[in-house]
Amino acid sequence: MQKDKDVNLQRNKEYWDSEESVGLYANQPHLGLGEAQLFGHCFPSSAQGIRVLDIGCGAGRTTYFLHQMGLNVVGIDISTTLLEHAKKRFPDIVFREGNAENLEFGNEEFDAVLFVANGPDYLFPRSSRTRCLEEICRVLKPGGFFLSSHHNLSALAFGWYKMMRPWKLRMRMANILNGNFLKPDCYISYPKDTGGVPIFYTWPHEFIRGIQNLGFDLVDIAPNSGSLWSCQRAFRTSMFTRLADPWPNYAFKKHSS
């Protein structure tokens, strides 16, 4: 098991350090629609100065906006290459190399923790992902926010993806026919994306229950699609987001006691 963890950590690092990764993730800072909604919800203007940990920060895509909002943010990532880009572009922000499974911070040190862009899903095997979530809970203060997203098993059948490539359609159909779609969660690997790193998929209710079992309450769900956002507001339910959004965004709040 330890060998699997070490191999996948190395595979992850190789991919995120690759030219392909740099080309995809070292672009201009931007927020997805769901991320922007949750930032506005969890970090109002009066929240300036609170301490935030941005796990899997890459080249500083989200870290930049947290810093601009006046938050005291630290970004960590396993990719030396992406961190070099981040440090050059944003010298006023603190960036460190770090492993999400072993956060080198004290207990209850942060007011908020982010691991967005489906970050926990790239941790393999399952015990690594669990360890990461436990570490997030440890470093987060009571009453603090945890923001994250995940690969949605439901969306394999019900989701609509822009610019869907044929190989992704084949991947979706294969994982419906082989029974993965009916499982509570599973790991899926497709070599034409992320270098063949196994990716964790789960249903929204399973994802929510897993975080709640660590001592959190669900605060908000935000879709990445304007159409889904309109449905969510019009019908006052996140059902459509849970069914069809490939990567729903969530905000959780750690129990105060």
N, C-alpha and C positions, 0 to 999 in steps of 0.2 A: 504493500500500500504506500509506504514512504517513497519507494522507487517511482510509483505512478505520479505522486505529488511532485517529486523533483523533476521528472521528465516533463510534466505539463507546465511547471513554472518556467523551465528553460525554453520550452516551445512558445509559451506566451511572450516571454521576453524577446525571443528572436523575431517573432512577428511584429511586436510593437516597436522594435528598433529598426525594422526593415524600411527600405525606400518606399514600398507600397503604403505602409502605415503612415510614414511621414507625409507622403503626398495627400493622403486622405484626411489626416488629423492635425496637421500643422498649418491649417488655413486660417483665415480671419476668424476671430472670436465671434460666436453666434450662439443663440439659444433656440431650442425647439419651442414650439407653441406651448406644449405641456410644461416644459421647464420654466418658461417665462411666467406662466400662470402660477406655478407653485412658488417661485421666487417672490412674486408679489404678495402671495398669501402668507408665507412664512417669514419674510424679511421686510416688514414695512420700514418707512423712512426713519422711524423712531428707534430702529434696531441697530443703528450705527455703533460699531465698536464690539459687537458680540463676536465670540471666537468660533470659527468655522473650519472644519477639516474637509477638504475636497479630495477624496480618494479616487485614483485613476484619472488624475487631472490632465494627463497627456501634455500637450503643448500649451495648456492654460486656457482652453476654450471657455469653460465655465468659471474658472478661477478669476479671470479678468473681470467679469461682471460682478462677482461677489466683492472684489476689491473696490470697484467703482462705486458700489453701494455703501462703502464706508465700513465694511465688515473686516474684522481681523482674521484673515484667511491664510491657511497653510495648505499647499497642494503637494500631494505625494503620488508617485507612480513608480512602476518597476522599470520603465523604459528610460535608459540613460539618454538616448538620442532625443526623444520627445522633450525630456526635461531640459536638455541643452537649448532647444528652441525656445522653450518657455522662459528660461532665465535671460536669454538674450533679448527677447521681445518685451518682457515685463520685469525689469531689474528691481522694481520696488516691491515685488511680491515674493514671499518666502516659498521656495520649492525644495523638496527633499526627495531622494530616492527612498522608497519604502515598499514593504510587502503588506498587502491588506490582511493577511492571515496573522501578522505579528506586528501590530501597531506600536511603535516606540513612543508612546505617550502615556501619561498618568491616567489613573481612574477619574472619570467624570471631569475631564479637562475641557470639553468643548460644549458650546451651546447648540451646535448643529453639526451634522455630518452628512455629506453627500457621497453617494456612489452611483452616479447617473450613467446614462448610455448603456444600461444593462450590465454594468461592471461586474456584479457578483456572479453573473451567468458564465463567465469565462474561467471560473475557478473549478478545477477538477482534481480529484474526485469529489463526491458529494461532501465528504468530511471537511474539505478545504473551504467550501462555500459556507458550511455551518460555522466553522471556526471564524471566518471573516465576520459574519453577522454577530457572533458573540463578542468579538473584539470591538465592533462598532458600538454595541450596547454598553460595553465596559467604559469606553472613553467618553461617552455622551452623558451630560448632566441630566438629572431628573427634570422632566418637563421640556427637554430639548427635542429638536426636530431631526428626523432621519428622512432624507429624500432619495428615492431610487426608482428604478424601472426594471422590466424583465421581458424576456422573449415569451410571447403569449401563445400557448398551445392552441387556444381557441381560434386564433387568427389564421392558423394553418388552413382551416376550412372556411371561416367566415370573414377573414380580413381582405382588404383591398390594398394592394401595394402599387405605388406609382412606379413607372418605369420597370415593371416586372420582367426580369430576364427569363428566357426559357428554362435555364437550368434550375432556377429557383422554383418555377412552377412544377418541374419534375420532382424536386426535393419535397415540396409540399405534398404532392400526390403520393409519393413513396411513403412518407411518414403517416399519412392517413391510412393507406392500405396495409402497412405492416403493423398497425395497432398502436403506434406511439401516440397517436392523437387521442386515444381513449385512456391513456395512463394519467395518473395524477401529475407526474412529471417524468422527464427523461433527458438524456443527453443526446444531442444530434450533432453529427460532424459532416460538414460539406467543404471539401478541399478548396473550392474556388472562392472561398471567403474566409478570412482569418487563418489562412494557412493550415486548415484542417484541425484547428483547436476544437475539442468537444465543447458544445454550447448547451447550457442548461435551459430547458423549456418547461414551463408549468402553466397551469390555469390560474387566472387571477384570484379566485377564492382560496386556492392552495398557497399562493404567494402571500396573500394577506394573512391567512391563518398562521403561517410560519413566523411572520414578523410579530404578530400579536402574541404568540406563545413566548416570545422573548421579553414581553413586558411593555408592549406598545399599543397605542390606540390609533386606528386609521383616522386621518384628518381630512384628506382630500384625494381625489383621483382626477388626473388631467390628461386628456387625449392629445395626440400630436396632429390631428386633423381638424381643420376648421369645420368640416361637415359634422364630424362626431361631436365637436364642441357645441355646435348649434343644437344637435339632438339632445345632448346632455342638459343644456340649459332649458330647452323648450319642454322636455318631458320630465325634467327634474329627477333624472336617474342616470347612473353611470353604466347601465346595462349594455348600451350599444358600444361604449368604449371597451368594456370588459370582453365583449364578443369579438369585436372587429379590429381594435387597434393592435398592430403588431408589437408595440412596445409601450404599454400604458405607464404613465408616471404617477408616483404615489408620494404622499407626505404622511409620515407617522409621527406621533408624539410619545416620548418615553414616559411611563408612569412616574408620577411625582413621589410615590412611596413604594 
